[in-house]
Amino acid sequence: MSLSQMAVAKIYGRAAEHKITATALAEASGISRVTLSNWRNGRSSPTMEAFLTVEKTLEEMIAAKANG
């Protein structure tokens, strides 16, 4: 498993932990669910900018759920 796959797997894990779907995360991040899936399965790798966008979006979604 590549480093980018491990990082994306961590994002998927945090999303699942907070009951956030990959589809919702992808839409909120402005990428397709297929792209996110391709990153997870190693078919492609995210750019650093794209990865950080998804990570930031996930943290914002988690915070929004926590705040109600």
BELKAWO-V472442 format. One record per backbone hydrogen bond with DSSP energy under -1.0 kcal/mol. NH is the residue of the N-H (numbers start at 1). CO is the residue of the C=O. If there is no record, write none. Layout:
BEGIN
NH & CO
NH & CO
END
This chain:
BEGIN
6 & 2
7 & 3
8 & 4
9 & 5
10 & 6
11 & 7
12 & 8
13 & 9
14 & 10
15 & 11
16 & 12
17 & 13
18 & 14
19 & 16
20 & 15
25 & 21
26 & 22
27 & 23
28 & 24
29 & 25
30 & 26
31 & 26
36 & 32
37 & 33
38 & 34
39 & 35
40 & 36
41 & 37
42 & 39
43 & 38
44 & 38
51 & 47
52 & 48
53 & 49
54 & 50
55 & 51
56 & 52
57 & 53
58 & 54
59 & 55
60 & 56
61 & 57
62 & 58
63 & 59
64 & 60
65 & 61
66 & 62
67 & 63
END
